[in-house]
Amino acid sequence: MLKFVNPEGNYAPPGGGYTQTVTVPANARWLVLAGQVGLTPDGTLPKGIEAQAEQCYKNVLACLKGNGMGPEDLVKVTVILTDNRYIPAYRAARDKITGTQYKPAATLIVVDGLAAPEMLIEVEAIAAKI
């Protein structure tokens, strides 16, 4: 079983949607996900951060499901945004699509741009299944 811990002596995670540390047992099967952007299965990119963020997380869940995993198996996510004003929308989309009970370790990065200028968010992840 994955062990999620916010250790004493460290600050509480801002936004509450992640855990400071995750321990993975030695016998786990690891999965590394490439960065997922807001492209839909037909290759279109929705307009706006809300729609792109939701699609990013749907793509993450599809990658997990395709490998026999679910959001409970997420160990670490890295979220890359093109504007810090998108943080509330990304958090709302994350909670809507993956639920609030799963809180993997997380890093949030704000950059000037992604692979295409119309892309507003990218999410990469690491998962482990016991």
SELOLO-445802 format. One record per residue: residue in three letters; x, y, z of N, C-alpha, C, O in turn. Coordinates in steps of 0.02 Angstrom, whole numbers, padded with zeros to 5 digits, always signed. Layout:
ALAXYZXYZXYZXYZ/...
This chain:
MET+00042-00059+00000+00000+00000+00000+00044+00062+00000+00095+00065+00035/LEU+00025+00112-00040+00061+00175-00040+00048+00211+00026-00008+00208+00053/LYS+00098+00244+00052+00091+00279+00116+00101+00354+00103+00154+00376+00082/PHE+00049+00393+00116+00048+00465+00106+00056+00500+00173+00016+00490+00218/VAL+00109+00542+00179+00124+00573+00244+00143+00646+00234+00184+00664+00193/ASN+00111+00689+00274+00133+00758+00283+00171+00758+00350+00139+00760+00403/PRO+00237+00757+00347+00275+00749+00409+00270+00809+00456+00263+00866+00434/GLU+00274+00794+00521+00276+00847+00571+00338+00889+00559+00390+00863+00537/GLY+00334+00952+00573+00390+00997+00565+00395+01026+00495+00441+01064+00481/ASN+00347+01010+00451+00345+01038+00384+00279+01076+00377+00232+01063+00414/TYR+00276+01122+00330+00216+01161+00319+00160+01118+00289+00173+01068+00256/ALA+00098+01139+00300+00041+01106+00269+00041+01123+00195+00055+01180+00177/PRO+00025+01075+00152+00024+01089+00080-00025+01145+00062-00085+01139+00076/PRO-00001+01199+00030-00046+01252+00008-00097+01224-00042-00080+01185-00086/GLY-00158+01243-00034-00211+01219-00079-00237+01151-00058-00290+01130-00082/GLY-00202+01116-00014-00226+01053+00014-00233+00994-00033-00257+00942-00011/GLY-00215+01001-00095-00228+00947-00143-00171+00898-00153-00173+00858-00200/TYR-00121+00900-00110-00066+00853-00118-00037+00835-00050-00055+00864+00001/THR+00009+00787-00050+00043+00764+00009+00118+00777+00001+00144+00772-00055/GLN+00152+00793+00056+00223+00808+00052+00266+00747+00033+00315+00754-00003/THR+00248+00688+00058+00289+00628+00043+00244+00568+00029+00189+00562+00055/VAL+00270+00523-00013+00236+00461-00028+00288+00405-00027+00340+00410-00061/THR+00275+00353+00012+00320+00295+00014+00289+00240-00028+00230+00225-00021/VAL+00330+00210-00071+00307+00156-00115+00343+00092-00094+00404+00091-00089/PRO+00306+00037-00082+00338-00026-00063+00382-00054-00119+00373-00039-00178/ALA+00430-00094-00100+00479-00121-00147+00448-00164-00202+00477-00168-00257/ASN+00392-00195-00190+00363-00240-00240+00314-00206-00288+00278-00240-00324/ALA+00313-00140-00289+00265-00103-00331+00285-00104-00405+00344-00107-00421/ARG+00235-00101-00448+00246-00092-00520+00239-00017-00535+00188+00014-00519/TRP+00291+00012-00564+00294+00084-00578+00268+00100-00647+00275+00061-00694/LEU+00239+00159-00654+00216+00185-00718+00235+00259-00722+00219+00297-00677/VAL+00269+00278-00775+00287+00348-00786+00246+00373-00845+00248+00345-00900/LEU+00208+00427-00834+00166+00456-00886+00201+00515-00918+00229+00558-00883/ALA+00200+00518-00984+00224+00576-01020+00178+00635-01002+00122+00625-00978/GLY+00202+00695-01014+00161+00754-01001+00096+00751-01041+00097+00740-01102/GLN+00041+00760-01006-00025+00759-01038-00050+00831-01045-00052+00869-00997/VAL-00068+00849-01106-00097+00915-01118-00172+00908-01128-00199+00853-01120/GLY-00206+00962-01144-00279+00962-01147-00308+00937-01212-00367+00950-01226/LEU-00270+00901-01253-00297+00874-01316-00349+00821-01302-00340+00777-01260/THR-00405+00825-01339-00457+00774-01334-00437+00713-01376-00390+00718-01415/PRO-00472+00657-01368-00455+00598-01408-00455+00610-01484-00419+00575-01520/ASP-00495+00658-01507-00495+00671-01580-00442+00722-01600-00439+00742-01658/GLY-00401+00744-01552-00345+00788-01568-00359+00862-01565-00316+00903-01581/THR-00419+00880-01543-00435+00952-01538-00414+00977-01468-00412+00939-01420/LEU-00400+01041-01464-00381+01072-01401-00437+01120-01381-00450+01169-01415/PRO-00470+01105-01324-00523+01150-01302-00496+01219-01286-00437+01227-01272/LYS-00539+01268-01289-00521+01337-01272-00528+01347-01197-00575+01323-01166/GLY-00482+01383-01167-00487+01402-01097-00455+01354-01049-00450+01294-01062/ILE-00433+01381-00993-00397+01341-00944-00441+01288-00911-00418+01233-00898/GLU-00504+01304-00897-00547+01255-00864-00554+01192-00906-00545+01137-00881/ALA-00571+01201-00969-00580+01143-01014-00515+01105-01025-00514+01044-01025/GLN-00460+01142-01034-00396+01108-01045-00373+01071-00983-00347+01015-00987/ALA-00383+01100-00925-00362+01068-00862-00403+01004-00851-00375+00952-00832/GLU-00468+01007-00862-00510+00947-00855-00487+00893-00903-00482+00835-00884/GLN-00473+00912-00966-00452+00862-01015-00384+00833-00997-00372+00773-01007/CYS-00339+00874-00971-00274+00848-00948-00284+00791-00898-00254+00738-00904/TYR-00326+00804-00849-00337+00753-00798-00376+00693-00825-00365+00637-00802/LYS-00420+00703-00872-00453+00646-00905-00401+00604-00942-00404+00543-00942/ASN-00352+00637-00973-00299+00601-01008-00255+00563-00960-00234+00507-00974/VAL-00240+00593-00902-00201+00558-00851-00239+00495-00829-00210+00441-00824/LEU-00304+00502-00815-00344+00444-00794-00347+00391-00849-00345+00331-00833/ALA-00350+00411-00912-00351+00363-00967-00285+00325-00970-00284+00264-00981/CYS-00229+00360-00959-00164+00326-00958-00160+00276-00900-00135+00221-00908/LEU-00185+00297-00842-00185+00251-00785-00228+00191-00799-00207+00134-00789/LYS-00290+00203-00822-00337+00148-00836-00308+00100-00888-00316+00039-00881/GLY-00275+00126-00939-00245+00084-00990-00190+00039-00964-00169-00007-00998/ASN-00167+00053-00904-00115+00012-00872-00139-00021-00808-00099-00040-00765/GLY-00206-00027-00802-00234-00061-00744-00228-00023-00679-00223-00054-00625/MET-00226+00043-00683-00219+00084-00623-00274+00136-00619-00313+00144-00666/GLY-00276+00171-00563-00324+00225-00553-00292+00282-00515-00233+00280-00501/PRO-00331+00334-00499-00303+00392-00465-00273+00376-00397-00229+00412-00373/GLU-00296+00322-00367-00268+00302-00302-00195+00279-00308-00160+00273-00257/ASP-00173+00265-00369-00104+00241-00380-00055+00298-00397+00004+00285-00405/LEU-00080+00359-00402-00036+00416-00416+00012+00427-00358-00009+00433-00301/VAL+00076+00431-00374+00128+00444-00325+00149+00518-00328+00157+00550-00277/LYS+00157+00544-00389+00183+00612-00398+00155+00641-00463+00152+00608-00514/VAL+00134+00704-00459+00114+00741-00519+00155+00805-00523+00172+00836-00472/THR+00170+00824-00584+00201+00889-00597+00154+00926-00643+00138+00903-00698/VAL+00132+00984-00620+00085+01025-00659+00123+01085-00685+00157+01120-00647/ILE+00117+01098-00749+00150+01154-00781+00096+01199-00809+00057+01179-00852/LEU+00094+01261-00786+00045+01310-00808+00081+01367-00844+00140+01380-00832/THR+00046+01401-00888+00076+01458-00923+00058+01525-00889+00080+01577-00912/ASP+00019+01522-00835+00001+01584-00800-00019+01565-00729-00059+01519-00719/ASN+00007+01600-00679-00010+01582-00610-00083+01598-00593-00109+01574-00543/ARG-00117+01638-00634-00188+01650-00624-00230+01588-00638-00289+01587-00621/TYR-00201+01537-00669-00236+01475-00684-00237+01426-00626-00270+01373-00631/ILE-00203+01441-00572-00199+01394-00516-00267+01373-00490-00279+01313-00482/PRO-00313+01419-00475-00379+01397-00450-00416+01351-00500-00447+01303-00479/ALA-00413+01367-00564-00447+01325-00614-00416+01256-00618-00452+01206-00624/TYR-00350+01253-00616-00317+01187-00618-00337+01146-00557-00352+01087-00563/ARG-00337+01177-00498-00355+01140-00436-00427+01115-00440-00441+01059-00420/ALA-00473+01157-00464-00543+01137-00470-00550+01078-00519-00587+01031-00505/ALA-00515+01081-00575-00518+01027-00624-00489+00963-00595-00518+00909-00603/ARG-00433+00968-00561-00401+00909-00530-00450+00876-00482-00460+00815-00485/ASP-00481+00915-00438-00527+00888-00389-00589+00858-00421-00614+00807-00399/LYS-00614+00891-00474-00673+00867-00508-00660+00800-00543-00702+00755-00540/ILE-00603+00793-00576-00590+00734-00616-00560+00677-00575-00579+00619-00585/THR-00514+00691-00530-00481+00637-00493-00509+00627-00423-00494+00577-00390/GLY-00549+00674-00399-00575+00669-00331-00530+00703-00281-00472+00716-00296/THR-00556+00717-00222-00517+00751-00171-00485+00703-00122-00445+00725-00080/GLN-00500+00639-00126-00472+00591-00078-00401+00569-00097-00366+00543-00055/TYR-00380+00580-00159-00314+00560-00181-00269+00621-00183-00284+00671-00216/LYS-00213+00617-00146-00169+00675-00140-00096+00653-00149-00059+00648-00100/PRO-00076+00642-00211-00006+00623-00223+00041+00682-00208+00018+00739-00200/ALA+00105+00668-00204+00154+00722-00200+00147+00763-00264+00127+00736-00316/ALA+00162+00827-00261+00151+00870-00319+00200+00927-00323+00226+00952-00272/THR+00214+00947-00384+00253+01007-00399+00214+01048-00449+00186+01022-00496/LEU+00213+01114-00438+00179+01160-00483+00231+01209-00510+00268+01240-00472/ILE+00233+01214-00576+00282+01257-00610+00243+01304-00657+00196+01283-00691/VAL+00263+01367-00658+00235+01415-00705+00290+01434-00755+00345+01454-00735/VAL+00274+01427-00820+00322+01440-00873+00294+01491-00923+00234+01507-00921/ASP+00337+01515-00966+00315+01563-01017+00273+01531-01072+00230+01564-01101/GLY+00283+01467-01085+00245+01435-01138+00259+01360-01140+00308+01336-01112/LEU+00214+01325-01175+00221+01253-01185+00236+01240-01259+00254+01287-01295/ALA+00229+01179-01282+00248+01160-01350+00210+01199-01404+00237+01212-01458/ALA+00149+01218-01389+00109+01259-01435+00081+01317-01394+00061+01308-01337/PRO+00078+01377-01423+00057+01436-01384-00014+01431-01356-00029+01463-01306/GLU-00057+01393-01388-00126+01387-01364-00134+01337-01306-00187+01334-01275/MET-00082+01299-01292-00083+01252-01235-00070+01291-01171-00021+01329-01166/LEU-00114+01282-01121-00110+01320-01059-00087+01280-00999-00067+01308-00948/ILE-00089+01213-01004-00073+01169-00948-00045+01103-00974-00065+01079-01027/GLU+00001+01074-00936+00026+01007-00949+00035+00973-00882+00057+01004-00833/VAL+00017+00909-00878+00023+00871-00816+00060+00806-00831+00039+00767-00874/GLU+00115+00795-00796+00149+00731-00801+00142+00696-00733+00131+00729-00682/ALA+00149+00631-00734+00136+00594-00672+00178+00530-00667+00203+00504-00717/ILE+00184+00507-00606+00214+00443-00590+00164+00406-00547+00135+00434-00501/ALA+00154+00342-00562+00107+00301-00523+00142+00236-00503+00192+00217-00532/ALA+00114+00203-00453+00139+00139-00431+00081+00096-00409+00035+00121-00375/LYS+00082+00032-00427+00028-00014-00409+00058-00072-00370+00108-00101-00391/ILE+00027-00088-00316+00051-00143-00274+00024-00209-00302+00037-00262-00274/
